[in-house]
Amino acid sequence: MVKKVVVFVVLLFLFLVPLTAQDLSTIRSDVSSMIEGISDDMLPHFHHATAAVDGFGPAAMAGEKTWYLGFTLGSTFYPGVFTFVDKENSQFDLLNVYNLVDSLPTAVTSIHKTFSEFFPYPAIRLVGGTKLPADFFLTVHSSYWPQLFSDLLADAFSVEGLRFSSINAGFRLQKVLIEESGAMPSLALGGGYTFAYLDAGFAIPEYTQNISGTDLVLSGNLYSTLMIHSAGLDLTVSKEFGAFVPFLRTLAWYRYSSFTGGIEDYVATISSTDNEDIKVERAVYNVPVIFVAGTDFDFGGYALELAGTFDTSELVFG
């Protein structure tokens, strides 16, 4: 009788250990898929936020002006992050990513409900431009969002371990091909380069999920870093209507985008423990065609610019 019990316990152990290891492997695969989904959501939108609009839209500077300097504190809003997560958890095998993301605490609502609809890319932007000989115009732009500001927002909205900082810098040189005359609009050919970097993430407190009668406990610090190099040519047409200067720009820019994301201090426990950090790396090379449409409102010594973008490669508006 004792031998039968021992044999049963040994067989049960041999069965459960591989099952637990398989579950942990599936959980790790689901977490990696979640990170890849985040990269799919963030890469095209961040490129838009940093490259498509540089602070000067028209083909030529209005009137007799020879230079300008601009400063803004604001945010660009794009379709959200976690758009791939649904209540049916259809994209994942074992980990309930919908419940995981929905359980992350904020003072307003869940991160999923907020960020799946829109996601902000805030920045402090400084942009300047000057006319050059032979109808050339040079624009230089830079933007920055320090982690200090994100820390203040994290305290205000009770988001644990929030990471969000970015830097962006670039230039654009354009040549006026056709000057505005009567009903004829201005036409300019331009080219430039932009570098952008973003670091974002947040802490995942202990998340618990019942799997076949055993509790999974998962925790760690989710992070994502994006780096983008982009360069190319654009064609801009604009027409002055008094203080109202609408413009349309078409860009064909080569883009190299890299994404590194994962979970640091990763711990997943179902009877046994998986504590090896998860890391996902991706790189994208393409030449998207982007349309930028907007208008400048000229108030003499001051101007306000509103613009929207459309990326034909990703079918993304911004």
BELMOLIN-V936793 format. One record per residue. N is the residue number from 1. RES is the residue in one small letter. OMEGA is omega in whole degrees, -180 to 180 (NA if undefined). Layout:
# BELMOLIN-V936793
n	res	omega
N	RES	OMEGA
N	RES	OMEGA
This chain:
# BELMOLIN-V936793
n	res	omega
1	m	-180
2	v	-180
3	k	179
4	k	179
5	v	-180
6	v	179
7	v	-180
8	f	-179
9	v	179
10	v	179
11	l	178
12	l	179
13	f	-179
14	l	180
15	f	-174
16	l	-178
17	v	176
18	p	179
19	l	178
20	t	178
21	a	179
22	q	178
23	d	180
24	l	177
25	s	179
26	t	177
27	i	179
28	r	178
29	s	178
30	d	178
31	v	178
32	s	177
33	s	177
34	m	178
35	i	178
36	e	177
37	g	177
38	i	179
39	s	178
40	d	-180
41	d	-170
42	m	-171
43	l	-178
44	p	-177
45	h	180
46	f	176
47	h	176
48	h	-174
49	a	-173
50	t	-171
51	a	-169
52	a	-177
53	v	-177
54	d	177
55	g	176
56	f	-173
57	g	-173
58	p	179
59	a	-180
60	a	179
61	m	-175
62	a	172
63	g	-176
64	e	-178
65	k	-179
66	t	180
67	w	174
68	y	179
69	l	-178
70	g	179
71	f	178
72	t	172
73	l	-176
74	g	-176
75	s	171
76	t	-178
77	f	-179
78	y	174
79	p	-161
80	g	171
81	v	-175
82	f	178
83	t	-178
84	f	-177
85	v	178
86	d	-177
87	k	180
88	e	180
89	n	-170
90	s	-177
91	q	-172
92	f	-173
93	d	-172
94	l	-179
95	l	177
96	n	-175
97	v	178
98	y	179
99	n	179
100	l	-179
101	v	-177
102	d	-178
103	s	-179
104	l	-171
105	p	166
106	t	-179
107	a	-174
108	v	-179
109	t	-179
110	s	178
111	i	-178
112	h	-178
113	k	-180
114	t	-169
115	f	175
116	s	180
117	e	175
118	f	179
119	f	-177
120	p	170
121	y	-176
122	p	-180
123	a	167
124	i	-171
125	r	174
126	l	-177
127	v	179
128	g	-180
129	g	180
130	t	174
131	k	177
132	l	178
133	p	176
134	a	176
135	d	171
136	f	177
137	f	-178
138	l	175
139	t	176
140	v	-178
141	h	176
142	s	177
143	s	-174
144	y	172
145	w	-175
146	p	178
147	q	179
148	l	179
149	f	179
150	s	177
151	d	179
152	l	178
153	l	179
154	a	178
155	d	-178
156	a	-176
157	f	175
158	s	175
159	v	-175
160	e	173
161	g	-178
162	l	173
163	r	174
164	f	176
165	s	-178
166	s	175
167	i	-177
168	n	179
169	a	179
170	g	178
171	f	178
172	r	178
173	l	179
174	q	-177
175	k	177
176	v	179
177	l	179
178	i	178
179	e	180
180	e	180
181	s	-178
182	g	179
183	a	-179
184	m	178
185	p	174
186	s	178
187	l	-177
188	a	173
189	l	-177
190	g	176
191	g	-178
192	g	-177
193	y	178
194	t	172
195	f	179
196	a	179
197	y	179
198	l	175
199	d	-177
200	a	178
201	g	178
202	f	179
203	a	172
204	i	176
205	p	-178
206	e	178
207	y	-177
208	t	178
209	q	179
210	n	178
211	i	178
212	s	177
213	g	179
214	t	-178
215	d	167
216	l	174
217	v	-175
218	l	178
219	s	178
220	g	179
221	n	-179
222	l	179
223	y	174
224	s	176
225	t	-180
226	l	176
227	m	-175
228	i	168
229	h	179
230	s	180
231	a	180
232	g	-177
233	l	177
234	d	178
235	l	-175
236	t	174
237	v	-179
238	s	-179
239	k	179
240	e	171
241	f	-174
242	g	179
243	a	-175
244	f	-176
245	v	177
246	p	180
247	f	176
248	l	-178
249	r	174
250	t	-177
251	l	168
252	a	-173
253	w	171
254	y	-176
255	r	169
256	y	-179
257	s	176
258	s	-179
259	f	172
260	t	-180
261	g	179
262	g	178
263	i	174
264	e	-177
265	d	-177
266	y	175
267	v	174
268	a	-175
269	t	166
270	i	-173
271	s	172
272	s	-171
273	t	171
274	d	-178
275	n	177
276	e	-177
277	d	180
278	i	-180
279	k	179
280	v	179
281	e	179
282	r	175
283	a	-178
284	v	175
285	y	176
286	n	177
287	v	-179
288	p	171
289	v	-175
290	i	174
291	f	177
292	v	178
293	a	-180
294	g	179
295	t	171
296	d	172
297	f	-175
298	d	179
299	f	-179
300	g	180
301	g	-178
302	y	179
303	a	176
304	l	-180
305	e	173
306	l	-176
307	a	174
308	g	-175
309	t	174
310	f	180
311	d	-176
312	t	-179
313	s	-179
314	e	-175
315	l	-175
316	v	172
317	f	176
318	g	NA
